[in-house]
């Protein structure tokens, strides 16, 4: 009698894998995540010029409210972000996630920076005089271009019409 172990048992290739469903769910999540990243980046690529153009128009042409066009672009961006929902495959409520969500987001960091600027403004420092100068210049620009607002709208409408005729 030999005490040496025999050959290791071979797994049955026809036996179902215990985590087969989890593996395919993972593969699906990876593929969906990659597609969503591409869509999200494409959206961002479009939002950069759209937001800059809208902001430029808002600075030059007076609307019903300050930044009307720009905020409309932001609303579209927020809606499209919610529709894409890049990170939807992550289970919500992971431990330790709340601290990250509230303290280290881009918005939280910007809020901290804004509070510093507001404190300086309230002290009456150079930020206050700079803000007043910029506000005055923008008010003047909007007043000067107010008459041209209708002309600009007509020019855009004519250009759109010409493009429609060419296609």
C-alpha positions as CSV (number, residue, x, y, z in Angstrom):
1,X,0.0,0.0,0.0
2,X,1.2,3.4,-1.0
3,X,0.6,6.4,1.1
4,X,1.1,8.9,-1.7
5,X,-1.9,10.8,-2.7
6,X,-3.5,10.1,-6.0
7,X,-4.2,12.6,-8.7
8,X,-6.2,15.6,-7.7
9,X,-9.9,15.3,-8.6
10,X,-10.8,17.2,-11.8
11,X,-13.7,19.7,-11.6
12,X,-16.7,18.7,-13.6
13,X,-16.9,21.1,-16.5
14,X,-20.6,20.6,-16.8
15,X,-21.3,21.5,-13.2
16,X,-22.8,25.0,-12.8
17,X,-20.5,27.6,-11.4
18,X,-21.7,29.0,-8.1
19,X,-21.2,32.7,-9.1
20,X,-22.1,32.5,-12.8
21,X,-24.9,35.1,-12.4
22,X,-22.7,37.4,-10.4
23,X,-20.0,37.1,-13.1
24,X,-22.4,38.1,-15.9
25,X,-23.8,40.9,-13.8
26,X,-20.3,42.2,-13.3
27,X,-19.5,42.0,-17.0
28,X,-22.7,43.9,-17.7
29,X,-21.9,46.5,-15.2
30,X,-18.4,47.0,-16.7
31,X,-19.8,47.4,-20.2
32,X,-22.7,49.7,-19.2
33,X,-20.2,51.8,-17.1
34,X,-17.9,52.2,-20.1
35,X,-20.8,53.2,-22.4
36,X,-22.0,55.7,-19.8
37,X,-18.5,57.2,-19.4
38,X,-18.4,57.8,-23.1
39,X,-21.8,59.4,-23.1
40,X,-20.9,61.5,-20.1
41,X,-17.7,62.7,-21.6
42,X,-19.5,63.5,-24.9
43,X,-22.0,65.5,-23.0
44,X,-19.3,67.4,-21.2
45,X,-17.5,68.0,-24.5
46,X,-20.8,69.7,-25.7
47,X,-21.5,71.5,-22.5
48,X,-18.1,73.4,-22.5
49,X,-18.8,75.5,-25.6
50,X,-22.6,75.6,-25.0
51,X,-22.1,77.1,-21.5
52,X,-19.5,79.6,-22.7
53,X,-21.6,80.7,-25.6
54,X,-24.7,81.0,-23.4
55,X,-22.7,83.0,-20.7
56,X,-21.3,85.3,-23.4
57,X,-24.7,86.0,-24.8
58,X,-26.0,86.6,-21.2
59,X,-23.2,89.1,-20.6
60,X,-23.9,90.9,-23.9
61,X,-27.7,90.7,-24.2
62,X,-30.0,91.4,-21.4
63,X,-32.6,88.7,-20.7
64,X,-35.5,88.4,-18.3
65,X,-33.1,87.4,-15.5
66,X,-29.3,87.6,-15.2
67,X,-27.7,84.5,-16.7
68,X,-30.9,83.2,-18.2
69,X,-29.3,81.3,-21.1
70,X,-26.4,80.0,-19.0
71,X,-28.7,78.5,-16.3
72,X,-30.8,76.9,-19.0
73,X,-27.7,75.1,-20.3
74,X,-26.9,74.0,-16.7
75,X,-30.5,72.7,-16.3
76,X,-30.0,70.6,-19.4
77,X,-26.6,69.4,-18.1
78,X,-28.1,68.4,-14.8
79,X,-31.0,66.6,-16.4
80,X,-28.7,64.7,-18.8
81,X,-26.4,63.8,-16.0
82,X,-29.3,62.3,-14.1
83,X,-30.4,60.4,-17.2
84,X,-26.9,59.0,-17.8
85,X,-26.3,58.2,-14.1
86,X,-22.8,56.9,-14.6
87,X,-22.4,55.3,-11.2
88,X,-25.8,53.6,-11.0
89,X,-24.3,50.2,-10.6
90,X,-22.8,51.1,-7.2
91,X,-25.0,50.0,-4.2
92,X,-26.2,53.1,-2.3
93,X,-25.4,53.7,1.3
94,X,-21.9,52.2,1.5
95,X,-20.2,52.7,4.8
96,X,-18.1,55.9,5.0
97,X,-19.6,57.3,1.8
98,X,-21.6,60.1,3.5
99,X,-18.5,61.9,4.7
100,X,-17.1,61.8,1.2
101,X,-20.4,63.0,-0.3
102,X,-20.7,66.0,1.9
103,X,-17.2,67.2,2.7
104,X,-15.0,66.4,-0.3
105,X,-17.2,67.0,-3.3
106,X,-16.3,69.7,-5.8
107,X,-19.3,71.7,-4.6
108,X,-18.1,71.5,-1.0
109,X,-14.6,72.7,-1.9
110,X,-16.0,75.5,-4.0
111,X,-18.3,76.5,-1.1
112,X,-15.3,76.8,1.2
113,X,-13.4,79.0,-1.4
114,X,-16.5,81.2,-1.8
115,X,-16.7,81.7,1.9
116,X,-13.2,83.1,1.9
117,X,-14.0,85.4,-1.0
118,X,-17.2,86.6,0.7
119,X,-15.3,87.3,4.0
120,X,-12.8,89.4,2.0
121,X,-15.6,91.2,0.2
122,X,-17.4,92.0,3.5
123,X,-14.2,93.4,4.8
124,X,-14.3,95.9,1.9
125,X,-11.0,94.7,0.4
126,X,-9.9,94.9,-3.2
127,X,-12.4,92.2,-4.1
128,X,-15.3,94.6,-3.3
129,X,-13.9,97.3,-5.6
130,X,-13.2,94.8,-8.3
131,X,-16.7,93.3,-8.1
132,X,-18.2,96.8,-8.3
133,X,-16.1,97.6,-11.4
134,X,-17.1,94.3,-13.1
135,X,-20.8,94.9,-12.3
136,X,-20.6,98.4,-13.7
137,X,-19.0,97.2,-16.9
138,X,-21.5,94.4,-17.4
139,X,-24.4,96.7,-16.7
140,X,-23.1,99.2,-19.3
141,X,-22.5,96.4,-21.8
142,X,-26.1,95.1,-21.4
143,X,-27.5,98.6,-21.7
144,X,-25.5,99.3,-24.9
145,X,-26.4,96.0,-26.5
146,X,-30.1,96.0,-25.5
147,X,-31.1,97.7,-28.7
148,X,-29.1,95.2,-30.7
149,X,-30.8,92.2,-29.1
150,X,-33.6,92.1,-31.7
151,X,-31.0,92.6,-34.5
152,X,-29.0,89.7,-33.2
153,X,-32.1,87.5,-32.9
154,X,-33.0,88.3,-36.5
155,X,-29.5,87.5,-37.7
156,X,-29.5,84.2,-36.0
157,X,-32.9,83.3,-37.4
158,X,-31.7,84.2,-41.0
159,X,-28.6,82.1,-40.6
160,X,-30.7,79.1,-39.4
161,X,-33.0,79.6,-42.3
162,X,-30.1,79.7,-44.8
163,X,-28.7,76.5,-43.3
164,X,-32.1,74.8,-43.6
165,X,-32.3,75.8,-47.3
166,X,-28.9,74.3,-48.0
167,X,-29.8,70.9,-46.6
